[in-house]
Amino acid sequence: EEWKGVKYAYGGMEKSGIDCSGFVHRTFKDRLNKVLPRSTAQQSEVGRSVEVPNLKSGDLVFFKTGFKVRDVGIYIEDQHFLHASTSKGVMISSLNNPYWKDAYWQARRVLK
């Protein structure tokens, strides 16, 4: 709730503006005392692969939204994830949304 609607800012790490990997980095560091890499590319290589039917709260979900563009979010439950949207800021979206379903790339479990 405290991040809801915070505007997207490429490279941002603050409540004045944050990007997707910055949001993941800050959330894991501030809430779980776990330091993850800062970039989406590096985050996509940590932990272990997990299939969609086996997703658990805290898993990272990754999307290919452009030729070289990658997005990351944090799975919460019931096919929903938290992320920093370029158009709407920090929000909750559904993996079942056609946009995200089509862009889905992989998921990683970084917590035990």
N, C-alpha and C positions, 0 to 999 in steps of 0.2 A: 504494500500500500504506500509506503513512504516514497517509492520511486515512480509510482503511477503517473504517467503523462510527462515525465521528464523528457525534454526535447532531445532528439538525436543530434549528435555532433561528432563527425568523423574524428577519431583520435581522442575524443572526450572521455574524461574519467570522473566528472563531478555532477552534482545535481543541477548545475547550470547547463549541462549537455553531456551526453555519453553515447558511445557507440556500442554495438552488440558485444564485441569481445571485452570491452571495458566493463560493461555491465556484468558479464559473467565473472571476470577477474575480481571486481569489487565485491560482488555478492559472496563468492566463495571465501575471499579473504576476510571480509567484515563479519559474515554470519557463521562461517564454518572454520575459520582460522586455517584455511587451506589455500596455499598460494599456487595458482595456475599460471601458465604463460599468458602474456598479454595479447598476443595475436590469435585470430581465428585459425590460421594455418598451424600454429604450434599447439593450440588447444585441441585440434582435430587429431593429434598424434598421441595424446596422453591417455592413460587408462586402458580399458579394453573395449573392444567392439561389443555392442549389444543390439539385438534385433528388436524391432518395434513392439511385438507382442510381449516382450520381457522388460519393457521400460519401467524404471522406478523413479520416484521423486528424487531429483538431484542429478539425474543423468543429463548429459549434454546432447542436444540434437542439432545437427548441422544441415545446411541447405546450400545448394548451388543456385543462386538467383541471377547470375549473369555469366558472361564468358569467363571472367576471372574473379567474380564476386562471390564471396562465401558469407553466410550468416550463421550465427550460433544463438541458441537459446537454452534455457534450463527447463527440463521437463518437470511438471508439477503433479498432475494426475489426470485420469480420464481423457487422455489424448490432448491435453492442453499444456502449453509451455509459456514461460515468461521470456520476453526478449525486448530489445530496443529496436523498434521499427523506424525506418527512415522517414516515414510519413506521419506516424502517430506517436512517436516516442515510446517510452517503456509501457508495455501492455501485455495482455494475455491473448494468445491465439490458439487455434485448434489445428492439430495435425491433419484433421479431416477437411479443412478448408482446401478447396481445389488448388489455390496458389501454392500453399505450403506442401500439399500432397505431391504435386508435380515437381517441386523444387527439392524435396527431401533427398539427402545424400547419405548420411550415416548418423549413428548415435554412439556415444562413448560413456562408459561408467568410470568415473574418477573417484568415487567414494566406495568404501568397502561395504 
